[in-house]
Amino acid sequence: MSRTRGSASLRMHFKAIGLFTLACTLALRPTIAADLPRDSEFDYDPPAPGSYALPVVKLAADGVLLDANNQAVNLRDLTQGRVTVLSFIYTRCAAPKACPYATGVLGQLHDLTAKDETLAKNMRLVSISFDPEYDTPQHLATYSENVREEKSG
C-alpha cells in the first residue's frame, strides 16, 4: 500500500470515528435527556455525564435480518468492509421526543457523511427495529419516506 493511499485511508477512518463521536454526543446531550419523560426512577445513582469510559468499539455479532425488501440478509454482509453506525429504532415510540431525536441525529450523520465522497463510500448507517412485529419492511419503508418528506419540506 502506498503511503498516500494509507494516509487517505487513515484520514477516512478518523473522519468516521469523529462523525460517530459527534452522533453519540448529539444523541446523549444532557439538556435533551433532562426534558425526556421518565417512565421509572433509577434504583441507583447514574454516573455524571463524561465521568465514565465507553467500551471499546468492536465487531458486531452476525445475525439474520429482514431488509427493506423483506429479504433475509446477514448483518455481516451489510457491514463488511465499511465503518458502520448501527442504531436501533421504534417507529412508534412511548417517548415522543427521544425517537424522533434519534432519527434526526442519524439524518444529520447521513448528511455530514454525504459531503465526503470517500467517507460516503466507506460508511454505512444500519437501523434495526426493536419492534419487528409492528415495524415490518413495508411499514419501515413508509416511515423512511415520511422522514425524507419532513426533512425536505
C-alpha positions as CSV (number, residue, x, y, z in Angstrom):
1,M,0.0,0.0,0.0
2,S,1.4,3.4,-0.9
3,R,1.9,6.0,1.7
4,T,-0.6,8.3,0.1
5,R,-3.3,5.6,-0.1
6,G,-2.6,4.6,3.5
7,S,-2.8,8.2,4.7
8,A,-6.1,8.7,2.9
9,S,-7.5,5.5,4.4
10,L,-6.3,6.6,7.9
11,R,-7.9,10.1,7.4
12,M,-11.2,8.4,6.3
13,H,-11.2,6.2,9.5
14,F,-10.5,9.3,11.7
15,K,-13.4,11.1,10.0
16,A,-15.7,8.2,10.5
17,I,-14.7,8.0,14.2
18,G,-15.2,11.7,14.5
19,L,-18.7,11.5,12.9
20,F,-19.6,8.6,15.1
21,T,-18.4,10.5,18.2
22,L,-20.5,13.5,17.0
23,A,-23.6,11.3,16.6
24,C,-23.1,9.9,20.1
25,T,-22.6,13.3,21.6
26,L,-25.7,14.7,19.9
27,A,-27.7,11.7,21.0
28,L,-26.6,11.9,24.6
29,R,-26.8,15.6,25.3
30,P,-27.8,16.1,28.9
31,T,-30.1,19.0,28.1
32,I,-32.2,16.9,25.8
33,A,-32.2,13.9,28.2
34,A,-33.4,16.2,31.0
35,D,-36.5,17.0,29.0
36,L,-37.5,13.4,28.4
37,P,-40.3,11.9,30.5
38,R,-39.1,9.3,32.9
39,D,-41.1,6.1,33.0
40,S,-39.4,4.9,36.2
41,E,-36.9,6.2,38.7
42,F,-33.4,4.7,38.8
43,D,-32.8,2.5,41.8
44,Y,-29.2,3.7,41.7
45,D,-27.3,6.9,41.1
46,P,-26.3,7.1,37.5
47,P,-22.8,8.4,36.8
48,A,-22.3,12.0,35.9
49,P,-22.1,12.6,32.1
50,G,-18.5,12.4,31.0
51,S,-17.3,10.7,34.2
52,Y,-17.0,7.2,32.7
53,A,-15.3,5.5,29.9
54,L,-17.2,4.0,27.0
55,P,-16.4,0.4,25.9
56,V,-14.0,-0.2,23.0
57,V,-15.8,-0.4,19.7
58,K,-15.9,-4.0,18.5
59,L,-17.2,-6.0,15.5
60,A,-20.9,-6.6,15.8
61,A,-22.0,-10.2,16.1
62,D,-23.6,-11.7,13.0
63,G,-27.3,-12.3,12.7
64,V,-30.0,-12.6,10.1
65,L,-32.2,-9.5,9.5
66,L,-35.0,-8.7,7.1
67,D,-34.1,-5.9,4.7
68,A,-36.3,-3.2,3.2
69,N,-37.4,-5.7,0.5
70,N,-38.4,-8.3,3.1
71,Q,-35.4,-10.5,2.1
72,A,-33.2,-12.2,4.7
73,V,-29.7,-10.7,4.9
74,N,-26.8,-11.4,7.2
75,L,-25.7,-8.4,9.3
76,R,-22.1,-9.1,8.3
77,D,-23.0,-8.7,4.6
78,L,-24.3,-5.2,5.4
79,T,-21.3,-4.1,7.4
80,Q,-18.3,-6.0,5.8
81,G,-15.5,-3.7,4.8
82,R,-17.3,-0.5,6.0
83,V,-17.4,1.7,9.0
84,T,-20.9,1.1,10.2
85,V,-23.1,3.0,12.6
86,L,-25.7,0.6,13.9
87,S,-28.8,2.0,15.5
88,F,-31.9,0.6,17.0
89,I,-35.3,2.3,16.4
90,Y,-39.0,2.1,17.1
91,T,-41.4,3.7,14.6
92,R,-44.0,4.0,17.3
93,C,-42.4,5.3,20.5
94,A,-43.6,6.0,24.0
95,A,-41.0,8.8,24.5
96,P,-42.3,11.4,21.9
97,K,-39.0,13.4,22.0
98,A,-36.5,10.6,22.1
99,C,-37.3,8.5,19.0
100,P,-37.6,11.4,16.5
101,Y,-34.5,12.9,18.0
102,A,-32.5,9.7,17.4
103,T,-33.8,9.6,13.9
104,G,-32.8,13.2,13.4
105,V,-29.3,12.5,14.6
106,L,-29.0,9.7,12.1
107,G,-30.2,12.1,9.4
108,Q,-27.6,14.7,10.4
109,L,-24.9,12.0,10.3
110,H,-26.1,10.9,6.9
111,D,-25.9,14.5,5.6
112,L,-22.4,15.0,7.0
113,T,-21.2,11.8,5.6
114,A,-22.6,12.6,2.1
115,K,-20.4,15.7,1.9
116,D,-17.3,13.5,1.8
117,E,-17.3,11.1,-1.2
118,T,-14.7,8.7,0.3
119,L,-16.4,8.5,3.6
120,A,-19.8,8.1,2.0
121,K,-18.5,5.1,0.0
122,N,-16.9,3.5,3.1
123,M,-19.6,4.1,5.7
124,R,-23.0,2.6,6.2
125,L,-25.9,3.5,8.5
126,V,-27.9,0.5,9.6
127,S,-31.1,0.8,11.6
128,I,-32.6,-2.3,13.3
129,S,-36.1,-2.2,14.8
130,F,-36.8,-3.1,18.4
131,D,-40.4,-3.9,17.3
132,P,-40.2,-6.2,14.3
133,E,-43.9,-7.3,14.6
134,Y,-45.0,-3.7,14.0
135,D,-42.1,-2.4,12.1
136,T,-42.5,-4.6,9.0
137,P,-40.3,-3.8,6.0
138,Q,-43.4,-2.2,4.4
139,H,-44.0,0.0,7.5
140,L,-40.3,0.9,7.7
141,A,-40.3,2.0,4.0
142,T,-43.3,4.2,4.7
143,Y,-41.7,5.6,7.8
144,S,-38.5,6.3,5.9
145,E,-40.4,8.1,3.1
146,N,-42.2,10.2,5.7
147,V,-38.9,11.2,7.4
148,R,-37.5,12.2,4.0
149,E,-40.5,14.3,3.2
150,E,-40.4,16.1,6.6
151,K,-36.7,16.8,6.0
152,S,-37.2,18.2,2.5
153,G,-40.4,20.0,3.3
